[in-house]
Amino acid sequence: MNFTMLPFTLQLEDRPLAIDLHDLAAHFATLPDQRGRRGRRYPLPLLLTVAVLAKLAGYSQLREVADWASLRQVELTRLLGFPRSTLPHPTTWSRVFASACDPAQVAAAVQAFFAPRQTRPRPGHHLRVSIDGKTLTGTIPLGQTQGVHLVAAYLPAAGVVVAQLAVPDKANELTVTPTLLMEVPLAGCVVTGDAMFAQRNLSAQIVAAEGDYIWTVKKNQAELYDDIAWLFAPLRPDERVADFDFQTAETVDKGHGRLEERTLRVSSLLKGYSTWPGLEQVFELTSHVTDGQGRTTTSVRYGVTSLSAAAARPERLLALIRGHWQQENGLHYRRDVTLGEDRSQVRMGQAPQVLASLNNLVIGLATRHKQPNLAAWQRRVAYLFEKALQRGPTATQTGA
């Protein structure tokens, strides 16, 4: 890098909002620039940092990022210590993000940026890692069904994506999940996932890495599903409750006009009987949901875990199971809706994956600043940042 990023602190009344641009740009500076030396007018770390600032201010689409930067190019280049007073045309942004950087390396740089502050497992506690995949809907070509599909490992407690891989064309998420898990330090972690990830090889891999798993089980694993369903079936006349080791946990939640009652039954009886790798307990989760009109729907789900009864009592296990869906609300919804990821029509090269990693970074920053409402936080950041640009770099430099 031939310019100097300036760290800054924005403050509104007595509520500080600090974003260290120097630290952020330093992580982006580790990325190899795959462009030829001729024609490199704008350094890659500069463009990535400006894109993050634009997204923080609520401008999520790449065209919006380019327009936002162009309208503020004099102030931004002065703030960021860049010797030129211009920023590139929108087509340059697309071309650079499509071919100048490896998306896996961008994802690794984002992970490294958060790594020192990520929550670590404490003795007797578990760090939950949720794995799930999503398709970037806007990347699906007209008349086709396949677009860019990413699988992510997400820490709900920290709001950080610790690994993310693209699924090859004409493949499914399971082809890249073993590689994804190898990028995550699993010792002391509990990996949660839906029924797709209830696979013997993934379970064995996690247990071998000194982690644990919780999977939902459906009929894609017919033998295991039937064993669990038989265990939790109503007792026959010749059976007694005392013959079983069932333990139960219940929760009741009311809100948004709905009443949801959940009952978790857990058993260790299949341990030693089933050949599933690392299996300690199986469970049945029954949910009764009553809407505002008094209509009730019931669903029953089965699952397995490598957590022993001593390590996870039913109440703890139920909390871990429910916590898996935080990936949908804390990550996917924010990327799809608040950051407009599914509306993005950028399909050139690796640009969709790069932009997805920048969206992950924005979400991680919001969680770091304890901001549950990302859209409201973006509006506040936009206000503070405009004030910082008006003051100029000397007023915002703090050395923090």
Order of alpha helices (4+ residues) and beta strands (2+ residues): beta-beta-alpha-alpha-alpha-alpha-alpha-alpha-beta-beta-beta-alpha-beta-alpha-beta-alpha-beta-beta-beta-beta-alpha-alpha-alpha-alpha
